Amino acid sequence: MRQKTDLSNMLIVVFFVFAISVLLESCEKYSFEVGEVDPDETVLFQSEIQPVFTKSCITCHKGSRDPDLRDGLSYASLTEGNYVTLPAETSGLYTRINSGSHIPFTLPEEKLKILYWIEQGALNNK
């Protein structure tokens, strides 16, 4: 009986060692370079900002939650809802994408484009 208990304990220890090694093996640190975004280059709402909303935001912001970020409605929703104000760093849109649960949805270069778009006057340009 003692031998059976020792074997069971050994199997449990082996299992935990294996499980821990698998968990540690799967924990990779991802490093990536932030794509360069030129602050002096005009950021276009329709071709650069709206695609970010379409890819990352409309799962939640599709009409039932402000701002409505669906194509064709997002610009009015952002400007009329005072989400794009100056200074850009403290605007509602920029602070939301950089805080809490919103952080992982956009890439650093997308955040920069949104910041520069707001700094450039948040125009509804193509």
MMTF fields as JSON, N, C-alpha, C and O atoms, coordinates in Angstrom:
{
  "mmtfVersion": "1.0.0",
  "mmtfProducer": "UNKNOWN",
  "numBonds": 503,
  "numAtoms": 504,
  "numGroups": 126,
  "numChains": 1,
  "numModels": 1,
  "chainsPerModel": [1],
  "groupsPerChain": [126],
  "chainIdList": ["A"],
  "bondAtomList": [4, 2, 8, 6, 12, 10, 16, 14, 20, 18, 24, 22, 28, 26, 32, 30, 36, 34, 40, 38, 44, 42, 48, 46, 52, 50, 56, 54, 60, 58, 64, 62, 68, 66, 72, 70, 76, 74, 80, 78, 84, 82, 88, 86, 92, 90, 96, 94, 100, 98, 104, 102, 108, 106, 112, 110, 116, 114, 120, 118, 124, 122, 128, 126, 132, 130, 136, 134, 140, 138, 144, 142, 148, 146, 152, 150, 156, 154, 160, 158, 164, 162, 168, 166, 172, 170, 176, 174, 180, 178, 184, 182, 188, 186, 192, 190, 196, 194, 200, 198, 204, 202, 208, 206, 212, 210, 216, 214, 220, 218, 224, 222, 228, 226, 232, 230, 236, 234, 240, 238, 244, 242, 248, 246, 252, 250, 256, 254, 260, 258, 264, 262, 268, 266, 272, 270, 276, 274, 280, 278, 284, 282, 288, 286, 292, 290, 296, 294, 300, 298, 304, 302, 308, 306, 312, 310, 316, 314, 320, 318, 324, 322, 328, 326, 332, 330, 336, 334, 340, 338, 344, 342, 348, 346, 352, 350, 356, 354, 360, 358, 364, 362, 368, 366, 372, 370, 376, 374, 380, 378, 384, 382, 388, 386, 392, 390, 396, 394, 400, 398, 404, 402, 408, 406, 412, 410, 416, 414, 420, 418, 424, 422, 428, 426, 432, 430, 436, 434, 440, 438, 444, 442, 448, 446, 452, 450, 456, 454, 460, 458, 464, 462, 468, 466, 472, 470, 476, 474, 480, 478, 484, 482, 488, 486, 492, 490, 496, 494, 500, 498],
  "bondOrderList": [1, 1, 1, 1, 1, 1, 1, 1, 1, 1, 1, 1, 1, 1, 1, 1, 1, 1, 1, 1, 1, 1, 1, 1, 1, 1, 1, 1, 1, 1, 1, 1, 1, 1, 1, 1, 1, 1, 1, 1, 1, 1, 1, 1, 1, 1, 1, 1, 1, 1, 1, 1, 1, 1, 1, 1, 1, 1, 1, 1, 1, 1, 1, 1, 1, 1, 1, 1, 1, 1, 1, 1, 1, 1, 1, 1, 1, 1, 1, 1, 1, 1, 1, 1, 1, 1, 1, 1, 1, 1, 1, 1, 1, 1, 1, 1, 1, 1, 1, 1, 1, 1, 1, 1, 1, 1, 1, 1, 1, 1, 1, 1, 1, 1, 1, 1, 1, 1, 1, 1, 1, 1, 1, 1, 1],
  "groupList": [{"groupName": "MET", "atomNameList": ["N", "CA", "C", "O"], "elementList": ["N", "C", "C", "O"], "formalChargeList": [0, 0, 0, 0], "bondAtomList": [1, 0, 2, 1, 3, 2], "bondOrderList": [1, 1, 2], "singleLetterCode": "M", "chemCompType": "L-PEPTIDE LINKING"}, {"groupName": "ARG", "atomNameList": ["N", "CA", "C", "O"], "elementList": ["N", "C", "C", "O"], "formalChargeList": [0, 0, 0, 0], "bondAtomList": [1, 0, 2, 1, 3, 2], "bondOrderList": [1, 1, 2], "singleLetterCode": "R", "chemCompType": "L-PEPTIDE LINKING"}, {"groupName": "GLN", "atomNameList": ["N", "CA", "C", "O"], "elementList": ["N", "C", "C", "O"], "formalChargeList": [0, 0, 0, 0], "bondAtomList": [1, 0, 2, 1, 3, 2], "bondOrderList": [1, 1, 2], "singleLetterCode": "Q", "chemCompType": "L-PEPTIDE LINKING"}, {"groupName": "LYS", "atomNameList": ["N", "CA", "C", "O"], "elementList": ["N", "C", "C", "O"], "formalChargeList": [0, 0, 0, 0], "bondAtomList": [1, 0, 2, 1, 3, 2], "bondOrderList": [1, 1, 2], "singleLetterCode": "K", "chemCompType": "L-PEPTIDE LINKING"}, {"groupName": "THR", "atomNameList": ["N", "CA", "C", "O"], "elementList": ["N", "C", "C", "O"], "formalChargeList": [0, 0, 0, 0], "bondAtomList": [1, 0, 2, 1, 3, 2], "bondOrderList": [1, 1, 2], "singleLetterCode": "T", "chemCompType": "L-PEPTIDE LINKING"}, {"groupName": "ASP", "atomNameList": ["N", "CA", "C", "O"], "elementList": ["N", "C", "C", "O"], "formalChargeList": [0, 0, 0, 0], "bondAtomList": [1, 0, 2, 1, 3, 2], "bondOrderList": [1, 1, 2], "singleLetterCode": "D", "chemCompType": "L-PEPTIDE LINKING"}, {"groupName": "LEU", "atomNameList": ["N", "CA", "C", "O"], "elementList": ["N", "C", "C", "O"], "formalChargeList": [0, 0, 0, 0], "bondAtomList": [1, 0, 2, 1, 3, 2], "bondOrderList": [1, 1, 2], "singleLetterCode": "L", "chemCompType": "L-PEPTIDE LINKING"}, {"groupName": "SER", "atomNameList": ["N", "CA", "C", "O"], "elementList": ["N", "C", "C", "O"], "formalChargeList": [0, 0, 0, 0], "bondAtomList": [1, 0, 2, 1, 3, 2], "bondOrderList": [1, 1, 2], "singleLetterCode": "S", "chemCompType": "L-PEPTIDE LINKING"}, {"groupName": "ASN", "atomNameList": ["N", "CA", "C", "O"], "elementList": ["N", "C", "C", "O"], "formalChargeList": [0, 0, 0, 0], "bondAtomList": [1, 0, 2, 1, 3, 2], "bondOrderList": [1, 1, 2], "singleLetterCode": "N", "chemCompType": "L-PEPTIDE LINKING"}, {"groupName": "ILE", "atomNameList": ["N", "CA", "C", "O"], "elementList": ["N", "C", "C", "O"], "formalChargeList": [0, 0, 0, 0], "bondAtomList": [1, 0, 2, 1, 3, 2], "bondOrderList": [1, 1, 2], "singleLetterCode": "I", "chemCompType": "L-PEPTIDE LINKING"}, {"groupName": "VAL", "atomNameList": ["N", "CA", "C", "O"], "elementList": ["N", "C", "C", "O"], "formalChargeList": [0, 0, 0, 0], "bondAtomList": [1, 0, 2, 1, 3, 2], "bondOrderList": [1, 1, 2], "singleLetterCode": "V", "chemCompType": "L-PEPTIDE LINKING"}, {"groupName": "PHE", "atomNameList": ["N", "CA", "C", "O"], "elementList": ["N", "C", "C", "O"], "formalChargeList": [0, 0, 0, 0], "bondAtomList": [1, 0, 2, 1, 3, 2], "bondOrderList": [1, 1, 2], "singleLetterCode": "F", "chemCompType": "L-PEPTIDE LINKING"}, {"groupName": "ALA", "atomNameList": ["N", "CA", "C", "O"], "elementList": ["N", "C", "C", "O"], "formalChargeList": [0, 0, 0, 0], "bondAtomList": [1, 0, 2, 1, 3, 2], "bondOrderList": [1, 1, 2], "singleLetterCode": "A", "chemCompType": "L-PEPTIDE LINKING"}, {"groupName": "GLU", "atomNameList": ["N", "CA", "C", "O"], "elementList": ["N", "C", "C", "O"], "formalChargeList": [0, 0, 0, 0], "bondAtomList": [1, 0, 2, 1, 3, 2], "bondOrderList": [1, 1, 2], "singleLetterCode": "E", "chemCompType": "L-PEPTIDE LINKING"}, {"groupName": "CYS", "atomNameList": ["N", "CA", "C", "O"], "elementList": ["N", "C", "C", "O"], "formalChargeList": [0, 0, 0, 0], "bondAtomList": [1, 0, 2, 1, 3, 2], "bondOrderList": [1, 1, 2], "singleLetterCode": "C", "chemCompType": "L-PEPTIDE LINKING"}, {"groupName": "TYR", "atomNameList": ["N", "CA", "C", "O"], "elementList": ["N", "C", "C", "O"], "formalChargeList": [0, 0, 0, 0], "bondAtomList": [1, 0, 2, 1, 3, 2], "bondOrderList": [1, 1, 2], "singleLetterCode": "Y", "chemCompType": "L-PEPTIDE LINKING"}, {"groupName": "GLY", "atomNameList": ["N", "CA", "C", "O"], "elementList": ["N", "C", "C", "O"], "formalChargeList": [0, 0, 0, 0], "bondAtomList": [1, 0, 2, 1, 3, 2], "bondOrderList": [1, 1, 2], "singleLetterCode": "G", "chemCompType": "PEPTIDE LINKING"}, {"groupName": "PRO", "atomNameList": ["N", "CA", "C", "O"], "elementList": ["N", "C", "C", "O"], "formalChargeList": [0, 0, 0, 0], "bondAtomList": [1, 0, 2, 1, 3, 2], "bondOrderList": [1, 1, 2], "singleLetterCode": "P", "chemCompType": "L-PEPTIDE LINKING"}, {"groupName": "HIS", "atomNameList": ["N", "CA", "C", "O"], "elementList": ["N", "C", "C", "O"], "formalChargeList": [0, 0, 0, 0], "bondAtomList": [1, 0, 2, 1, 3, 2], "bondOrderList": [1, 1, 2], "singleLetterCode": "H", "chemCompType": "L-PEPTIDE LINKING"}, {"groupName": "TRP", "atomNameList": ["N", "CA", "C", "O"], "elementList": ["N", "C", "C", "O"], "formalChargeList": [0, 0, 0, 0], "bondAtomList": [1, 0, 2, 1, 3, 2], "bondOrderList": [1, 1, 2], "singleLetterCode": "W", "chemCompType": "L-PEPTIDE LINKING"}],
  "groupTypeList": [0, 1, 2, 3, 4, 5, 6, 7, 8, 0, 6, 9, 10, 10, 11, 11, 10, 11, 12, 9, 7, 10, 6, 6, 13, 7, 14, 13, 3, 15, 7, 11, 13, 10, 16, 13, 10, 5, 17, 5, 13, 4, 10, 6, 11, 2, 7, 13, 9, 2, 17, 10, 11, 4, 3, 7, 14, 9, 4, 14, 18, 3, 16, 7, 1, 5, 17, 5, 6, 1, 5, 16, 6, 7, 15, 12, 7, 6, 4, 13, 16, 8, 15, 10, 4, 6, 17, 12, 13, 4, 7, 16, 6, 15, 4, 1, 9, 8, 7, 16, 7, 18, 9, 17, 11, 4, 6, 17, 13, 13, 3, 6, 3, 9, 6, 15, 19, 9, 13, 2, 16, 12, 6, 8, 8, 3],
  "groupIdList": [1, 2, 3, 4, 5, 6, 7, 8, 9, 10, 11, 12, 13, 14, 15, 16, 17, 18, 19, 20, 21, 22, 23, 24, 25, 26, 27, 28, 29, 30, 31, 32, 33, 34, 35, 36, 37, 38, 39, 40, 41, 42, 43, 44, 45, 46, 47, 48, 49, 50, 51, 52, 53, 54, 55, 56, 57, 58, 59, 60, 61, 62, 63, 64, 65, 66, 67, 68, 69, 70, 71, 72, 73, 74, 75, 76, 77, 78, 79, 80, 81, 82, 83, 84, 85, 86, 87, 88, 89, 90, 91, 92, 93, 94, 95, 96, 97, 98, 99, 100, 101, 102, 103, 104, 105, 106, 107, 108, 109, 110, 111, 112, 113, 114, 115, 116, 117, 118, 119, 120, 121, 122, 123, 124, 125, 126],
  "secStructList": [7, 2, 2, 2, 2, 2, 2, 2, 2, 2, 2, 2, 2, 2, 2, 2, 2, 2, 2, 2, 2, 2, 2, 2, 2, 2, 7, 7, 7, 7, 7, 7, 7, 7, 7, 7, 7, 7, 6, 6, 1, 7, 7, 7, 0, 0, 0, 0, 0, 2, 2, 2, 2, 2, 2, 2, 6, 6, 6, 6, 7, 1, 1, 1, 1, 1, 1, 7, 7, 1, 6, 6, 6, 2, 2, 2, 2, 2, 2, 2, 6, 6, 7, 1, 7, 1, 1, 4, 4, 4, 1, 2, 2, 2, 2, 2, 2, 6, 1, 4, 4, 4, 4, 4, 4, 1, 7, 2, 2, 2, 2, 2, 2, 2, 2, 2, 2, 2, 2, 6, 6, 7, 7, 7, 7, 7],
  "xCoordList": [0.828, 0.0, 0.875, 0.586, 1.925, 2.843, 3.489, 3.68, 3.817, 4.452, 3.486, 3.904, 2.21, 1.193, 1.019, 0.86, 1.045, 0.93, 2.134, 1.985, 3.34, 4.552, 4.491, 4.885, 3.995, 3.874, 2.859, 3.095, 1.756, 0.746, 1.297, 1.081, 2.008, 2.62, 3.64, 3.724, 4.412, 5.423, 4.747, 5.214, 3.659, 2.933, 2.351, 2.356, 1.862, 1.325, 2.426, 2.226, 3.582, 4.72, 5.158, 5.395, 5.268, 5.672, 4.654, 5.032, 3.373, 2.337, 2.484, 2.432, 2.669, 2.8, 4.061, 4.031, 5.144, 6.382, 6.159, 6.573, 5.511, 5.216, 4.294, 4.545, 3.233, 2.275, 2.946, 2.713, 3.766, 4.464, 5.422, 5.51, 6.143, 7.082, 6.345, 6.832, 5.183, 4.384, 3.907, 3.96, 3.442, 2.978, 4.114, 3.944, 5.255, 6.383, 6.888, 7.317, 6.843, 7.271, 6.372, 6.846, 5.086, 4.15, 4.117, 3.517, 4.751, 4.777, 5.93, 7.077, 5.614, 6.626, 6.427, 5.305, 7.523, 7.427, 7.49, 8.463, 6.428, 6.4, 6.968, 6.569, 7.884, 8.393, 8.2, 8.404, 7.815, 7.632, 7.955, 7.843, 8.352, 8.671, 7.413, 6.6, 7.278, 6.163, 6.439, 7.513, 5.452, 5.602, 5.774, 5.187, 6.572, 6.818, 5.601, 5.007, 5.26, 4.165, 4.726, 5.187, 4.681, 5.216, 4.177, 3.098, 4.488, 3.517, 3.214, 2.202, 4.086, 3.869, 3.068, 2.642, 2.863, 2.093, 0.603, 0.208, -0.207, -1.644, -2.235, -2.025, -2.969, -3.66, -5.08, -5.793, -5.474, -6.767, -7.792, -7.555, -8.926, -9.943, -10.481, -10.464, -10.954, -11.619, -10.694, -11.111, -9.46, -8.572, -7.628, -7.042, -7.457, -6.539, -7.186, -6.837, -8.111, -8.725, -9.94, -10.055, -10.844, -12.043, -11.697, -12.358, -10.681, -10.331, -9.913, -10.13, -9.325, -8.982, -10.268, -10.375, -11.226, -12.51, -13.211, -13.74, -13.205, -13.865, -13.231, -13.936, -11.913, -11.178, -11.261, -11.402, -11.176, -10.946, -12.077, -12.107, -12.997, -13.913, -15.388, -16.148, -15.814, -17.257, -17.895, -19.119, -17.102, -17.691, -18.556, -19.645, -18.076, -18.832, -19.534, -20.636, -18.902, -19.416, -20.12, -19.68, -21.217, -21.971, -23.388, -24.311, -23.552, -24.848, -25.475, -26.199, -25.213, -25.838, -24.982, -25.456, -23.745, -22.833, -22.118, -21.588, -22.109, -21.435, -19.923, -19.444, -19.177, -19.622, -19.91, -19.339, -20.789, -21.11, -19.982, -19.831, -19.19, -18.008, -18.167, -17.181, -19.405, -19.641, -19.327, -19.489, -18.873, -18.527, -19.731, -20.847, -19.495, -20.556, -21.207, -21.87, -21.025, -21.627, -20.579, -20.865, -19.398, -18.385, -17.946, -17.805, -17.728, -17.226, -18.202, -17.792, -19.458, -20.461, -20.566, -20.681, -20.527, -20.629, -19.456, -19.633, -18.267, -17.078, -17.084, -16.786, -17.421, -17.352, -18.527, -18.344, -19.71, -20.874, -20.863, -21.45, -20.204, -20.115, -18.911, -18.635, -18.189, -17.0, -15.911, -15.264, -15.711, -14.644, -13.313, -12.262, -13.351, -12.124, -11.937, -12.362, -11.304, -11.057, -9.561, -8.785, -9.188, -7.782, -7.594, -8.513, -6.474, -5.329, -5.651, -6.388, -5.073, -5.388, -5.096, -5.819, -4.048, -3.659, -4.73, -4.789, -5.58, -6.629, -8.027, -9.029, -8.083, -9.396, -10.018, -9.313, -11.327, -12.038, -11.649, -11.472, -11.513, -11.149, -9.757, -9.564, -8.792, -7.41, -7.222, -6.52, -7.83, -7.659, -8.338, -7.852, -9.444, -10.126, -9.311, -9.233, -8.706, -7.941, -6.645, -5.972, -6.296, -5.069, -5.338, -4.445, -6.54, -6.833, -7.732, -8.498, -7.624, -8.503, -8.597, -7.596, -9.805, -10.03, -9.834, -9.802, -9.704, -9.525, -8.081, -7.844, -7.139, -5.719, -5.36, -4.696, -5.758, -5.267, -5.898, -5.451, -6.903, -7.62, -6.915, -7.163, -6.054, -5.364, -3.863, -3.358, -3.168, -1.709, -1.131, -1.804, 0.094, 0.708, 0.715, 0.472, 0.99, 1.004, -0.403, -0.565, -1.415, -2.794, -3.164, -3.844, -2.723, -2.953, -2.291, -2.876, -1.06, -0.365, -1.106, -1.236, -1.593, -2.336, -3.58, -3.9, -4.273, -5.463, -5.068, -5.747, -3.988, -3.494, -3.176, -3.604, -2.426, -2.04, -3.254, -3.318, -4.209, -5.42, -6.173, -6.645, -6.279, -6.946, -6.15, -6.729, -4.819, -3.977, -4.095, -3.978, -4.325, -4.428, -5.819, -6.093, -6.687, -7.997, -9.145, -10.288, -8.871, -9.915, -10.831, -12.051, -10.21, -10.97, -11.607, -11.078, -12.735, -13.404, -12.867, -13.598, -11.579, -10.915, -10.776, -10.871, -10.553, -10.494, -9.098, -8.836],
  "yCoordList": [-1.183, 0.0, 1.25, 2.213, 1.236, 2.377, 2.643, 3.794, 1.585, 1.719, 2.371, 3.178, 2.022, 2.602, 4.098, 4.874, 4.519, 5.916, 6.707, 7.82, 6.126, 6.794, 7.006, 8.058, 6.002, 6.101, 7.182, 7.953, 7.241, 8.272, 9.668, 10.589, 9.815, 11.115, 11.508, 12.675, 10.539, 10.822, 11.251, 12.179, 10.59, 10.961, 12.363, 13.119, 12.703, 14.048, 15.089, 16.114, 14.833, 15.762, 15.89, 17.0, 14.773, 14.804, 15.607, 16.401, 15.396, 16.137, 17.64, 18.412, 18.057, 19.488, 20.079, 21.204, 19.361, 19.845, 20.009, 21.007, 19.037, 19.111, 20.293, 21.063, 20.431, 21.523, 22.878, 23.77, 23.045, 24.322, 24.595, 25.726, 23.567, 23.786, 24.155, 24.981, 23.557, 23.91, 25.353, 26.096, 25.748, 27.131, 28.129, 29.146, 27.836, 28.752, 28.786, 29.835, 27.672, 27.6, 28.447, 29.061, 28.482, 29.205, 30.701, 31.458, 31.133, 32.561, 33.213, 33.169, 33.808, 34.504, 35.991, 36.481, 36.687, 38.133, 38.551, 38.291, 39.203, 39.677, 41.08, 41.956, 41.261, 42.607, 42.957, 42.13, 44.163, 44.616, 46.09, 46.811, 46.496, 47.904, 48.66, 48.193, 49.808, 50.669, 51.207, 51.742, 51.056, 51.596, 53.103, 53.777, 53.608, 55.044, 55.793, 55.428, 56.828, 57.699, 59.112, 59.608, 59.743, 61.096, 62.1, 62.205, 62.839, 63.794, 64.953, 65.638, 65.167, 66.264, 65.84, 66.686, 64.548, 64.051, 64.092, 63.714, 64.545, 64.642, 63.256, 62.346, 63.109, 61.851, 61.981, 62.934, 61.016, 61.057, 60.215, 59.044, 60.828, 60.138, 58.902, 57.803, 59.075, 57.97, 56.803, 55.649, 57.075, 55.978, 55.482, 54.41, 56.232, 55.791, 55.601, 54.667, 56.466, 56.39, 55.466, 54.598, 55.643, 54.789, 53.305, 52.506, 52.895, 51.471, 50.926, 49.748, 51.762, 51.347, 51.07, 50.059, 51.962, 51.77, 50.51, 49.721, 50.334, 49.186, 47.882, 46.916, 47.851, 46.643, 46.388, 45.242, 47.426, 47.235, 47.665, 47.239, 48.486, 49.141, 48.84, 48.873, 48.546, 48.466, 47.203, 47.07, 46.294, 45.152, 45.653, 45.13, 46.652, 47.23, 48.535, 48.806, 49.333, 50.669, 50.66, 51.299, 49.92, 49.803, 50.336, 49.817, 51.368, 52.014, 51.968, 52.887, 50.923, 50.82, 51.44, 51.623, 51.76, 52.366, 53.534, 53.404, 54.672, 55.865, 55.739, 55.145, 56.287, 56.832, 55.713, 54.626, 55.993, 55.045, 55.146, 56.176, 54.084, 54.148, 53.419, 53.074, 53.193, 52.579, 53.576, 54.787, 53.02, 53.832, 54.672, 54.165, 55.941, 56.869, 57.569, 58.591, 57.032, 57.623, 58.074, 58.896, 57.546, 57.779, 59.232, 59.752, 59.89, 61.267, 62.163, 62.897, 62.11, 62.935, 62.535, 63.398, 61.263, 60.795, 61.291, 61.669, 61.287, 61.745, 63.26, 63.744, 63.994, 65.458, 66.027, 66.938, 65.507, 66.003, 65.553, 66.208, 64.452, 63.943, 64.472, 64.03, 65.416, 66.036, 65.033, 65.173, 64.024, 63.043, 63.498, 62.974, 64.471, 64.933, 66.418, 67.28, 66.692, 68.059, 68.271, 67.32, 69.511, 69.851, 70.239, 70.804, 69.97, 69.258, 67.779, 67.149, 67.256, 65.898, 64.844, 63.853, 65.047, 64.058, 63.863, 62.814, 64.875, 64.765, 64.63, 64.68, 64.459, 64.293, 62.974, 62.034, 62.918, 61.719, 60.484, 59.411, 60.622, 59.49, 58.981, 57.785, 59.885, 59.453, 58.869, 57.87, 59.466, 58.924, 57.566, 56.711, 57.354, 56.054, 54.934, 53.84, 55.185, 54.111, 53.81, 52.824, 54.65, 54.45, 54.097, 54.218, 53.666, 53.344, 52.128, 51.808, 51.466, 50.355, 49.275, 48.86, 48.833, 47.699, 48.043, 47.139, 49.318, 49.719, 49.573, 49.536, 49.492, 49.49, 48.427, 48.766, 47.175, 46.167, 46.198, 45.473, 47.003, 46.947, 47.666, 47.352, 48.609, 49.339, 49.242, 49.169, 49.241, 49.177, 50.55, 51.566, 50.588, 51.88, 52.864, 54.054, 52.388, 53.319, 53.805, 54.921, 52.993, 53.448, 54.517, 55.487, 54.344, 55.353, 56.677, 57.748, 56.587, 57.802, 58.49, 59.714, 57.705, 58.303, 59.025, 60.123, 58.407, 59.052, 60.343, 61.36, 60.31, 61.509, 62.614, 63.755, 62.275, 63.281, 63.789, 64.97, 62.913, 63.336, 64.38, 65.384, 64.136, 65.11, 66.401, 67.483, 66.311, 67.514, 68.328, 69.553, 67.642, 68.314, 68.89, 69.391, 68.828, 69.449, 68.475, 68.898, 67.175, 66.13, 66.377, 66.482, 66.467, 66.741, 65.484, 64.385, 65.643, 64.529, 64.453, 64.671, 64.139, 64.103, 62.666, 61.715, 62.532, 61.217, 60.696, 59.594],
  "zCoordList": [0.0, 0.0, 0.0, -0.711, 0.783, 0.874, -0.48, -0.871, -1.18, -2.483, -3.486, -4.317, -3.405, -4.279, -4.002, -4.944, -2.739, -2.355, -2.852, -3.356, -2.71, -3.193, -4.704, -5.208, -5.42, -6.867, -7.247, -8.177, -6.546, -6.802, -6.54, -7.327, -5.433, -5.117, -6.176, -6.559, -6.648, -7.664, -8.965, -9.626, -9.337, -10.552, -10.441, -11.413, -9.289, -9.067, -9.22, -9.871, -8.625, -8.721, -10.177, -10.654, -10.885, -12.292, -13.111, -13.972, -12.841, -13.549, -13.334, -14.291, -12.08, -11.788, -12.396, -12.894, -12.366, -12.992, -14.496, -15.086, -15.101, -16.533, -16.831, -17.758, -16.048, -16.271, -16.129, -16.945, -15.118, -14.913, -16.06, -16.539, -16.507, -17.608, -18.893, -19.664, -19.134, -20.312, -20.213, -21.192, -19.038, -18.857, -19.061, -19.734, -18.486, -18.631, -20.059, -20.541, -20.731, -22.119, -23.009, -23.965, -22.703, -23.549, -23.272, -24.035, -22.194, -21.871, -22.609, -22.165, -23.725, -24.496, -24.331, -24.206, -24.333, -24.36, -25.811, -26.519, -26.229, -27.597, -27.627, -26.859, -28.512, -28.7, -30.164, -31.054, -30.387, -31.747, -31.78, -30.788, -32.934, -33.093, -33.477, -34.275, -32.904, -33.259, -34.653, -34.928, -35.528, -36.861, -36.795, -35.948, -37.685, -37.668, -38.196, -39.21, -37.49, -37.908, -37.9, -36.871, -39.049, -39.189, -38.699, -39.283, -37.634, -37.097, -38.05, -37.897, -39.026, -39.971, -41.198, -41.984, -41.362, -42.496, -42.148, -41.045, -43.08, -42.842, -42.626, -43.429, -41.542, -41.251, -41.789, -41.474, -42.599, -43.259, -42.505, -42.207, -42.204, -41.419, -42.139, -41.584, -43.359, -44.058, -44.378, -44.282, -44.751, -45.167, -44.078, -44.229, -42.974, -41.932, -40.559, -39.837, -40.197, -38.864, -38.863, -37.998, -39.824, -39.866, -39.944, -39.282, -40.729, -40.737, -39.361, -39.074, -38.522, -37.153, -36.375, -35.682, -36.492, -35.805, -36.316, -35.534, -37.633, -38.232, -37.767, -37.476, -37.695, -37.297, -35.798, -35.373, -35.007, -33.576, -32.649, -31.495, -33.11, -32.171, -32.358, -31.391, -33.594, -33.808, -33.246, -33.265, -32.757, -32.073, -30.919, -30.681, -30.216, -29.092, -29.467, -28.992, -30.309, -30.633, -31.992, -32.948, -32.044, -33.303, -33.188, -33.816, -32.388, -32.29, -30.92, -30.539, -30.177, -28.861, -27.762, -26.641, -28.064, -27.094, -27.757, -28.86, -27.076, -27.614, -27.464, -26.498, -28.402, -29.68, -30.682, -30.597, -31.614, -32.687, -33.712, -34.368, -33.852, -34.699, -36.033, -36.685, -36.423, -37.727, -38.837, -38.687, -39.951, -41.119, -41.525, -41.632, -41.746, -42.125, -40.943, -41.118, -39.741, -38.55, -37.531, -36.66, -37.643, -36.611, -36.503, -35.396, -37.627, -37.551, -36.787, -35.887, -37.133, -36.444, -34.979, -34.109, -34.703, -33.326, -32.48, -31.322, -33.062, -32.335, -32.127, -31.035, -33.167, -33.055, -32.261, -31.453, -32.481, -31.746, -30.286, -29.425, -30.016, -28.646, -27.89, -26.775, -28.484, -27.874, -27.499, -26.461, -28.342, -28.108, -28.693, -28.326, -29.601, -30.239, -29.941, -30.71, -28.832, -28.39, -28.218, -28.124, -28.18, -27.948, -26.496, -25.903, -25.91, -26.464, -26.701, -25.943, -27.776, -28.228, -27.16, -27.058, -26.367, -25.351, -24.289, -23.648, -24.101, -23.076, -23.684, -22.971, -24.999, -25.638, -25.195, -24.827, -25.234, -24.815, -25.604, -25.028, -26.92, -27.765, -27.42, -27.201, -27.371, -27.134, -25.733, -25.575, -24.729, -23.379, -23.24, -22.5, -23.933, -23.839, -24.478, -23.92, -25.634, -26.284, -25.55, -25.851, -24.593, -23.814, -22.362, -21.524, -22.053, -20.662, -20.543, -21.451, -19.417, -19.068, -20.117, -20.703, -20.342, -21.237, -22.712, -23.546, -23.053, -24.451, -24.937, -26.145, -24.046, -24.416, -25.46, -26.44, -25.307, -26.251, -27.641, -28.531, -27.842, -29.117, -30.259, -31.423, -29.959, -31.022, -30.841, -29.721, -31.95, -31.95, -31.609, -31.788, -31.124, -30.796, -31.959, -31.758, -33.173, -34.313, -34.649, -35.142, -34.391, -34.598, -33.582, -33.917, -32.351, -31.314, -31.715, -31.555, -32.238, -32.674, -33.814, -33.825, -34.773, -35.888, -35.377, -35.833, -34.434, -33.866, -33.155, -33.297, -32.4, -31.712, -32.719, -32.548, -33.767, -34.755, -35.536, -35.877, -35.819, -36.512, -35.686, -36.22, -34.388, -33.51, -33.462, -33.564, -33.308, -33.282, -34.571, -34.554, -35.678, -36.978, -37.225, -38.316, -36.242, -36.362, -36.512, -36.682, -36.452, -36.545, -37.749, -37.616, -38.916, -40.138, -40.703, -40.535, -41.367, -42.031, -43.458, -44.424, -43.569, -44.859, -45.349, -44.573, -46.624, -47.252, -47.211, -47.693]
}
